[in-house]
Amino acid sequence: MEDAESVRGSGFVERTRVAEALDTLRAVTSVSTGIEVLPLGEADGRVLAETVESPRNVPDFPRAAMDGYAVRAEDTFGAAARSPATLVIDPDEPGVQRATWVHTGSPVPDPADAVVKTENAREVGDDVEITRAAAAGQNVSDVGEDVESGQHLFDPGHRLRPSDLAMLRSVGIDSVTVREHPSVAVIPTGEELVTENPGPGEAIETNGLMISSLVERWGGWARYRDVVTDDREALADAIEADLDADVIVTTGGSSIGKRDLLPAVVEELGELLVHGVALKPGHPVALGQVEDTPILMLPGYPVACIVNAWQFLRPVINWTTDTDPDEPARLDARLDRKVRSEPGIRSCVRVTVDDSGSEPVATPVHESGASILSSVSLADGWIQVPESIEGYDVDETVTVEFWEAHP
């Protein structure tokens, strides 16, 4: 690895491809061993740490699949509208030539083995006339039809969804063993940053807030630290103070200027793995490792910061729980203007989407300008231009990746 002074003098002569940088980062990311037991009501989105099997059948009794009359199917053989089968309504003593009214989900009393829908029956005094024959098992859910006792449900690493929680409760499980939230230390850096009332040459600290919020949204626990000034000793102390975290992410100070000290500091403390990535915006990202903790050094420009967070921080949070990130919501759209990209560079172009017409239309928002935070807030998502092409022409179909779920 080149020393900091030689890098400053030459610029980023070589930039690591995104895929290669991700492979490097994954190789130094360990799965967190912390686990906890949570009630189902608190487990949405959490990652299972153990195999889950069903302790019982669902249903654990023959269950009516709809409102109607529980009958023995053989008592209805030959029934038709003009020659109905007449059965005695008896809610207390089901049996031969008898029918019992049941609601959806209620037990089907023995010896009944079918449920006749209400539209195929009509009450006449104390009797019911069945106008269509029923087959054995018709409109009856068998024992274990939904889930069988001992059935394998989930493996470790499965991220729980609301439907999963409902099924777990249905089989009698009230709590689950899950991986603890990975802890992510978020350290904003820069001597120009303040928390309020910026003066000339100062700026409000926003990257730490943005990254901490993304950490929480992506399933981590953010330790949002105070701003650290551009000083080698202060930066080293801040990193060493959070080496018990699963991941450390810094913002600012990752490029090659005189105040970009973090790559050199990380290299002194541990190992600098990557410095400069073939990504626009956001090539001045650096990746490292100190002791067993991955270090992500994100650029200070907010757009470059969030692009690199999506590319690198999001997957590393998932890897600490032995999962892969969910794919973002996508939509194919027609591009309404040309987009240029440098060959060999992956470009992330912010776009808005208008899907009110016959086909969705994507409009680029600030193809350049890594400092224009509003371009992210006002955009719906981005299109990624792969390294292998020089951009997209007007009217080409492109795939938009949304920041959030698309309505």
Secondary structure in CASP SS format (residue, H / E / C, confidence):
PFRMAT SS
TARGET T0000
AUTHOR 0000-0000-0000
METHOD secondary structure of the structure
MODEL  1
M C 1.00
E C 1.00
D C 1.00
A H 1.00
E H 1.00
S H 1.00
V H 1.00
R H 1.00
G H 1.00
S H 1.00
G C 1.00
F C 1.00
V C 1.00
E C 1.00
R C 1.00
T E 1.00
R C 1.00
V H 1.00
A H 1.00
E H 1.00
A H 1.00
L H 1.00
D H 1.00
T H 1.00
L H 1.00
R H 1.00
A H 1.00
V C 1.00
T C 1.00
S C 1.00
V C 1.00
S C 1.00
T C 1.00
G C 1.00
I E 1.00
E E 1.00
V E 1.00
L E 1.00
P E 1.00
L H 1.00
G H 1.00
E H 1.00
A C 1.00
D C 1.00
G C 1.00
R C 1.00
V E 1.00
L E 1.00
A C 1.00
E C 1.00
T C 1.00
V E 1.00
E E 1.00
S C 1.00
P C 1.00
R C 1.00
N C 1.00
V E 1.00
P C 1.00
D C 1.00
F C 1.00
P C 1.00
R E 1.00
A E 1.00
A C 1.00
M C 1.00
D C 1.00
G E 1.00
Y E 1.00
A E 1.00
V E 1.00
R C 1.00
A H 1.00
E H 1.00
D H 1.00
T H 1.00
F C 1.00
G C 1.00
A C 1.00
A C 1.00
A C 1.00
R C 1.00
S C 1.00
P C 1.00
A E 1.00
T E 1.00
L E 1.00
V E 1.00
I E 1.00
D C 1.00
P C 1.00
D C 1.00
E C 1.00
P C 1.00
G C 1.00
V C 1.00
Q C 1.00
R E 1.00
A E 1.00
T E 1.00
W E 1.00
V E 1.00
H C 1.00
T C 1.00
G C 1.00
S C 1.00
P E 1.00
V C 1.00
P C 1.00
D C 1.00
P C 1.00
A C 1.00
D C 1.00
A E 1.00
V E 1.00
V E 1.00
K E 1.00
T H 1.00
E H 1.00
N H 1.00
A E 1.00
R E 1.00
E E 1.00
V E 1.00
G C 1.00
D C 1.00
D E 1.00
V E 1.00
E E 1.00
I E 1.00
T C 1.00
R C 1.00
A C 1.00
A C 1.00
A C 1.00
A C 1.00
G C 1.00
Q C 1.00
N C 1.00
V E 1.00
S E 1.00
D C 1.00
V C 1.00
G C 1.00
E C 1.00
D C 1.00
V E 1.00
E C 1.00
S C 1.00
G C 1.00
Q C 1.00
H E 1.00
L E 1.00
F E 1.00
D C 1.00
P C 1.00
G C 1.00
H C 1.00
R E 1.00
L C 1.00
R C 1.00
P H 1.00
S H 1.00
D H 1.00
L H 1.00
A H 1.00
M H 1.00
L H 1.00
R H 1.00
S H 1.00
V C 1.00
G C 1.00
I C 1.00
D C 1.00
S E 1.00
V E 1.00
T E 1.00
V E 1.00
R E 1.00
E C 1.00
H C 1.00
P C 1.00
S E 1.00
V E 1.00
A E 1.00
V E 1.00
I E 1.00
P E 1.00
T E 1.00
G C 1.00
E C 1.00
E C 1.00
L E 1.00
V E 1.00
T C 1.00
E C 1.00
N C 1.00
P C 1.00
G C 1.00
P C 1.00
G C 1.00
E C 1.00
A E 1.00
I E 1.00
E C 1.00
T C 1.00
N H 1.00
G H 1.00
L H 1.00
M H 1.00
I H 1.00
S H 1.00
S H 1.00
L H 1.00
V H 1.00
E H 1.00
R H 1.00
W C 1.00
G C 1.00
G C 1.00
W E 1.00
A E 1.00
R E 1.00
Y E 1.00
R C 1.00
D C 1.00
V C 1.00
V E 1.00
T C 1.00
D C 1.00
D C 1.00
R H 1.00
E H 1.00
A H 1.00
L H 1.00
A H 1.00
D H 1.00
A H 1.00
I H 1.00
E H 1.00
A H 1.00
D C 1.00
L C 1.00
D C 1.00
A C 1.00
D C 1.00
V E 1.00
I E 1.00
V E 1.00
T E 1.00
T E 1.00
G C 1.00
G C 1.00
S C 1.00
S C 1.00
I C 1.00
G C 1.00
K C 1.00
R C 1.00
D C 1.00
L C 1.00
L H 1.00
P H 1.00
A H 1.00
V H 1.00
V H 1.00
E H 1.00
E H 1.00
L H 1.00
G C 1.00
E E 1.00
L E 1.00
L E 1.00
V E 1.00
H E 1.00
G C 1.00
V E 1.00
A C 1.00
L E 1.00
K E 1.00
P C 1.00
G C 1.00
H C 1.00
P C 1.00
V C 1.00
A E 1.00
L E 1.00
G E 1.00
Q E 1.00
V E 1.00
E C 1.00
D C 1.00
T E 1.00
P E 1.00
I E 1.00
L E 1.00
M E 1.00
L E 1.00
P C 1.00
G C 1.00
Y C 1.00
P H 1.00
V H 1.00
A H 1.00
C H 1.00
I H 1.00
V H 1.00
N H 1.00
A H 1.00
W H 1.00
Q H 1.00
F H 1.00
L H 1.00
R H 1.00
P H 1.00
V H 1.00
I H 1.00
N H 1.00
W H 1.00
T C 1.00
T C 1.00
D C 1.00
T C 1.00
D C 1.00
P C 1.00
D C 1.00
E C 1.00
P C 1.00
A C 1.00
R E 1.00
L E 1.00
D E 1.00
A E 1.00
R E 1.00
L E 1.00
D C 1.00
R C 1.00
K C 1.00
V E 1.00
R E 1.00
S C 1.00
E C 1.00
P C 1.00
G C 1.00
I C 1.00
R E 1.00
S E 1.00
C E 1.00
V E 1.00
R E 1.00
V E 1.00
T E 1.00
V E 1.00
D E 1.00
D C 1.00
S C 1.00
G C 1.00
S C 1.00
E C 1.00
P C 1.00
V E 1.00
A E 1.00
T E 1.00
P E 1.00
V C 1.00
H C 1.00
E C 1.00
S C 1.00
G C 1.00
A C 1.00
S C 1.00
I C 1.00
L C 1.00
S H 1.00
S H 1.00
V H 1.00
S H 1.00
L C 1.00
A C 1.00
D C 1.00
G E 1.00
W E 1.00
I E 1.00
Q E 1.00
V E 1.00
P C 1.00
E C 1.00
S C 1.00
I C 1.00
E C 1.00
G E 1.00
Y E 1.00
D C 1.00
V C 1.00
D C 1.00
E C 1.00
T E 1.00
V E 1.00
T E 1.00
V E 1.00
E E 1.00
F E 1.00
W C 1.00
E C 1.00
A C 1.00
H C 1.00
P C 1.00
END
